Amino acid sequence: MHPEGPADHRPRLIDSDSHVNEPPDLWQSRVPARYRDRAPRMEHFDEGDAWVLEGVKDPITFGLNATAGLPPGQMRQWVRWEEIRKGGYDPAARLAEMDADGVDAEVLYPTPRLSHSIIANTDADFHLALVRAYNDWLAEYCSHAPHRLGGLVLLPNRGVPAAVAELERAVQLPGMVGALVGCYPHGDLDIEPEDDAVWQAVVDADVPLHIHVSMINEMPGAHQTKVVGAVRFWDAPNRILQFVQSGVFDRIPDLHVVVTETDCGWVPYLKEQADDRFHRLGRGTAVVDRLPSDDISEHFSFTYITDHYGLRNRYDIGVERMLWSSDYPHVGSDWPNSWRTIAADFSGIPRDERDQILAGNAERLYKFTSRWRPADRELSVVRA
């Protein structure tokens, strides 16, 4: 249900973290022939369809990555590809699904465990071929409606020169609005000065850098619990402090990092504790002289799906650093009733702050406003 209002006063709603469902032939049809026997492929099993990935023992299901709009009793890991909604891989269908939920624009991320298998692959040439195939497909998907669909360049992470080259190539493709890092570009989970070349290339491209939930450098496995990913922010504080304490922002002051699908109610605590450690232990020994909280406030944004505590403490987080997301079409999504959840979340919050969190901050980061067409002011979905 979308609240009503005059057409010129409908607020924008930008989903800063939604996902695609990669089609079964994405890598088989795009990687060089010498890699096709090794590339990700979808196979049929008695229980349903699943991805078969090099270096991964178990078939990787995708059912919980395509459950939006289903009642809980119908959400399951094993499904057939033909059963899922088409918007995950068909951009025309995606626009209709966005309209049904009252969403104007979306920033698109890959499927986590599938992308993790690419991020963790140690064969540098094969790894790069997989990354390039994904980036090319995503750009083609976004090119259907680049004023509403924003893709993130998946950065290679088996060498800094390859990461810089792929960013510079792929960020010029249609609809690409940022860069996504899953493992530090030089090749492991400890940030190094040599990665600065990639961060500088991100700044030169005038896009933000993104970390989705956590960094990873190991192959995924089958889900072993019914409550998948219950605590989303466990890795994020460590990555934030790696950037801050290594002095990245002193060397590259214009870098901005979006920490995605971790919510943000924990951010004030991190700022407080990082500053306390700085005052107690850091002065005279720290790489940087600024308070950690200053760097966090200036250089990071955070997406949330539902975070009542975060919204109540938005001034300590920074209203200008909060981004709404739906996680569509994953199990965390409220589609097609996102506005109903938003109405409850924002009860008592001033309209200007609501509009900033729901769209304004994303407009600034991803420049959707400059790419919207005039006709988009007449979207059929009515919002307040």
C-alpha positions in Angstrom: 0.0 0.0 0.0 1.5 3.3 -1.1 0.3 6.5 0.6 -1.2 9.0 -1.7 -0.1 12.6 -2.5 0.2 15.1 -5.3 2.4 13.9 -8.2 5.0 16.6 -7.7 5.4 15.8 -4.0 5.8 12.0 -4.3 9.0 11.1 -2.4 11.6 9.0 -4.2 12.4 5.6 -2.8 15.8 4.2 -3.8 16.8 0.7 -2.8 20.5 0.8 -2.0 20.9 -3.0 -1.7 18.9 -5.3 -3.9 20.2 -8.4 -5.8 20.1 -10.1 -9.1 19.6 -13.8 -9.7 22.3 -14.7 -12.2 21.0 -16.7 -15.1 22.1 -20.4 -15.5 24.2 -19.7 -18.7 25.9 -16.4 -17.5 29.4 -17.8 -17.3 29.0 -20.7 -19.7 28.1 -18.3 -22.5 30.7 -15.6 -21.7 34.0 -17.0 -20.5 36.6 -18.1 -23.0 36.2 -21.7 -24.2 39.1 -23.0 -22.3 37.3 -22.1 -19.0 33.8 -23.4 -19.7 34.3 -26.8 -18.1 35.4 -25.0 -14.9 32.9 -22.1 -14.9 29.8 -22.0 -12.6 26.9 -23.9 -14.1 23.4 -24.8 -12.9 22.5 -28.5 -12.7 19.2 -30.4 -12.0 19.0 -32.5 -8.9 16.2 -34.5 -7.4 15.5 -31.8 -4.8 15.7 -28.9 -7.3 18.2 -26.9 -9.3 21.5 -25.7 -7.9 24.8 -24.2 -8.8 27.9 -26.4 -9.2 31.0 -24.4 -8.5 34.7 -25.3 -8.8 36.2 -25.9 -5.4 32.8 -26.2 -3.6 31.8 -29.7 -2.4 28.1 -29.2 -2.1 25.6 -27.9 -4.7 24.8 -24.3 -3.9 21.0 -23.6 -3.8 19.4 -20.3 -4.6 15.9 -20.7 -3.3 16.3 -18.3 -0.3 17.7 -15.8 -2.7 14.4 -15.7 -4.6 11.7 -15.8 -1.9 10.3 -12.3 -1.9 6.6 -12.2 -1.7 6.2 -15.8 -0.7 4.5 -16.9 2.5 6.9 -18.4 5.0 5.6 -21.9 4.3 6.7 -21.7 0.7 10.2 -20.4 1.4 12.7 -23.2 0.8 16.3 -23.6 -0.3 15.7 -26.1 -3.1 13.6 -24.8 -6.0 13.5 -25.1 -9.8 14.9 -22.2 -11.8 11.6 -21.8 -13.6 9.7 -21.3 -10.3 11.4 -18.0 -9.3 10.4 -14.5 -10.2 11.8 -13.3 -13.5 13.0 -9.9 -12.3 16.2 -11.3 -10.9 17.5 -12.0 -14.4 15.1 -10.1 -16.7 15.3 -6.3 -16.4 12.0 -5.7 -18.0 10.3 -7.9 -15.4 12.4 -6.2 -12.7 10.9 -2.8 -13.5 7.4 -4.2 -13.0 8.4 -5.7 -9.7 9.9 -2.4 -8.6 6.7 -0.6 -9.5 4.7 -3.1 -7.5 6.8 -2.1 -4.5 6.9 1.6 -5.1 10.7 1.7 -5.8 12.1 4.2 -8.2 15.7 2.9 -8.5 17.8 0.1 -7.2 21.5 -0.6 -6.6 22.2 -4.2 -7.6 24.5 -6.7 -5.9 25.4 -10.3 -6.9 24.1 -13.5 -5.2 26.4 -13.9 -2.1 27.6 -17.5 -2.1 27.8 -17.6 -5.9 30.0 -14.4 -6.0 32.0 -15.8 -3.0 33.1 -18.7 -5.1 34.5 -16.2 -7.7 36.1 -13.9 -5.1 37.8 -16.9 -3.4 39.1 -18.5 -6.6 43.0 -18.3 -6.6 43.6 -18.9 -10.3 44.2 -15.3 -11.3 43.4 -15.6 -15.0 40.3 -17.7 -14.4 39.2 -15.4 -11.6 39.5 -12.4 -13.9 37.5 -14.1 -16.7 34.7 -14.9 -14.2 34.7 -11.3 -12.9 34.6 -9.8 -16.4 31.8 -12.1 -17.5 29.7 -11.0 -14.5 30.4 -7.3 -15.0 29.5 -7.5 -18.7 26.2 -9.3 -18.0 25.3 -6.9 -15.2 25.9 -3.8 -17.4 23.7 -5.3 -20.1 21.0 -5.9 -17.5 21.3 -2.3 -16.2 21.4 -0.8 -19.8 17.7 -1.7 -20.1 16.9 1.2 -17.7 20.1 2.9 -16.5 18.0 5.7 -15.0 16.6 3.1 -12.5 19.0 0.2 -12.4 22.5 0.8 -10.9 25.1 -2.0 -11.1 28.3 -2.4 -9.0 31.5 -3.4 -10.7 32.8 -6.6 -9.0 36.5 -5.9 -8.4 39.1 -8.6 -9.1 41.2 -9.5 -6.1 44.2 -11.4 -7.4 46.5 -8.5 -8.0 46.2 -4.7 -7.9 47.0 -4.0 -11.6 44.2 -6.3 -12.8 41.8 -4.7 -10.3 42.6 -1.2 -11.5 42.3 -2.2 -15.1 38.9 -3.9 -14.6 37.5 -1.1 -12.7 38.5 1.4 -15.3 37.0 -0.8 -18.0 33.8 -1.8 -16.4 32.8 1.5 -14.7 32.4 2.9 -18.2 29.7 0.3 -19.0 26.1 1.4 -19.0 24.4 1.7 -15.6 27.5 1.0 -13.4 27.4 3.3 -10.3 30.0 1.9 -7.9 32.6 -0.8 -7.1 32.2 -3.9 -4.9 35.2 -5.4 -3.1 34.9 -8.9 -1.6 38.6 -9.4 -0.7 41.4 -6.9 -0.7 42.6 -6.4 -4.3 46.2 -7.6 -3.6 44.7 -11.0 -2.6 43.9 -11.5 1.1 42.0 -10.1 4.1 44.6 -7.7 5.5 44.5 -4.3 3.9 47.9 -3.2 2.4 49.3 0.1 1.1 49.5 -1.4 -2.4 45.6 -1.5 -2.4 45.7 2.3 -2.4 46.0 2.3 -6.2 42.6 0.7 -6.4 41.0 3.1 -3.9 42.4 6.0 -5.9 41.0 4.6 -9.1 37.6 4.3 -7.4 37.9 8.0 -6.4 39.0 9.0 -9.9 35.9 7.2 -11.3 33.8 9.3 -9.0 31.9 6.3 -7.5 31.7 4.9 -4.0 33.3 1.6 -2.8 31.1 -1.1 -1.3 31.6 -4.0 1.1 28.6 -6.3 1.2 28.1 -7.9 4.7 31.6 -9.2 5.0 34.8 -9.9 3.1 35.7 -13.4 2.3 38.6 -15.4 0.9 37.3 -19.0 1.2 34.9 -21.0 -0.8 31.2 -21.1 0.3 29.3 -24.1 1.6 25.7 -25.3 1.9 23.5 -23.6 4.5 23.7 -25.5 7.7 21.1 -23.6 9.7 17.4 -22.5 9.3 18.3 -19.0 10.5 20.8 -18.0 7.8 22.9 -14.9 8.4 21.1 -13.9 11.6 23.9 -11.5 12.7 25.0 -9.4 9.7 27.4 -6.9 11.1 30.0 -9.3 12.7 32.7 -8.6 10.1 32.0 -4.9 9.3 33.6 -3.2 12.3 36.9 -5.0 11.6 36.9 -3.8 8.0 36.0 -0.2 9.0 38.9 -0.1 11.5 41.3 -1.6 8.9 40.6 1.3 6.6 40.7 3.9 9.4 43.8 2.6 11.3 45.9 2.0 8.2 45.6 5.7 7.2 43.7 5.1 3.9 41.7 8.3 4.4 44.7 10.4 5.1 46.2 9.3 1.8 42.9 9.2 -0.2 40.6 11.7 1.5 37.9 11.5 -1.1 37.2 7.8 -0.8 33.7 6.9 0.4 32.8 3.3 1.5 29.2 1.9 1.7 28.9 -0.9 4.2 25.9 -2.9 3.0 23.3 -5.1 4.6 24.8 -4.8 8.1 22.2 -2.3 9.5 23.6 0.6 11.5 22.3 0.6 15.1 25.8 -0.6 16.2 27.7 2.3 14.6 27.5 4.7 17.6 28.9 2.0 19.8 31.8 1.3 17.4 32.6 5.1 17.3 32.6 5.4 21.0 34.8 2.3 21.7 37.2 3.1 18.9 37.7 6.7 20.2 38.1 5.3 23.7 40.9 3.0 22.6 42.5 5.8 20.6 42.5 8.1 23.7 43.8 5.4 26.0 46.3 3.6 23.8 46.6 5.3 20.4 48.1 8.8 21.0 51.8 8.7 20.0 51.6 5.2 18.5 48.7 5.4 16.1 49.3 5.7 12.3 46.7 8.5 12.2 46.1 11.5 14.4 42.3 11.9 13.9 39.7 10.4 16.1 38.4 7.1 14.5 34.8 8.4 14.9 35.6 11.4 12.6 36.8 9.1 9.8 33.8 6.8 10.3 31.4 9.8 10.2 33.0 11.3 7.1 33.9 8.3 5.0 31.2 5.6 5.6 27.6 5.0 4.8 25.4 2.1 5.9 22.4 0.3 4.4 19.7 -1.2 6.6 16.6 -3.3 5.9 14.8 -2.8 9.3 16.7 -1.2 12.1 14.3 0.5 14.6 17.2 1.1 17.1 19.3 2.7 14.3 16.5 5.0 13.3 15.9 6.1 16.9 19.6 6.9 17.2 20.0 8.3 13.7 21.8 11.5 14.9 24.6 9.5 16.4 24.9 7.5 13.2 24.5 10.5 10.9 21.2 10.9 9.0 23.3 11.7 5.9 25.0 8.2 6.2 21.9 6.0 6.3 20.5 4.2 3.2 17.3 2.2 3.0 17.4 -1.2 1.3 15.0 -4.1 0.7 17.4 -7.0 0.0 15.0 -7.9 -2.9 14.5 -10.7 -3.9 16.1 -12.4 -0.9 14.4 -13.8 2.2 15.0 -10.5 4.0 12.7 -8.5 1.7 9.2 -7.2 2.5 8.2 -7.0 -1.1 5.6 -5.9 -2.2 4.8 -4.2 1.1 8.0 -2.2 1.7 6.1 1.1 2.1 4.0 -0.5 4.8 7.2 -1.3 6.8 8.6 2.1 6.0 5.5 3.8 7.4 5.9 1.9 10.7 9.7 2.5 10.8 9.4 6.3 10.3 6.5 7.1 12.6 7.5 10.4 14.3 10.5 11.0 12.1 10.5 14.4 10.3 9.7 14.2 6.6 12.9 15.8 5.5 15.0 13.2 7.4 12.8 10.4 6.1 13.2 11.6 2.5 17.0 11.9 3.0 17.3 8.3 4.2 14.9 6.8 1.7 16.3 8.5 -1.4 18.3 11.7 -0.9 21.5 10.1 0.3 21.4 7.5 -2.5 20.8 10.3 -5.1 23.9 12.0 -3.9 26.1 8.8 -3.9 24.7 7.2 -7.1 23.6 10.3 -9.1 20.3 8.7 -10.1 18.7 12.2 -10.3 20.9 13.2 -13.2 20.0 10.1 -15.0 16.2 10.1 -14.4 14.1 10.9 -17.4 11.3 13.5 -17.2 8.7 10.9 -17.8 9.7 9.2 -14.6 7.8 11.9 -12.7 4.7 10.2 -13.9 5.3 6.8 -12.5 2.0 4.9 -12.2 2.7 4.0 -8.5 1.4 6.7 -6.2 3.4 7.5 -3.1 3.2 10.1 -0.4 
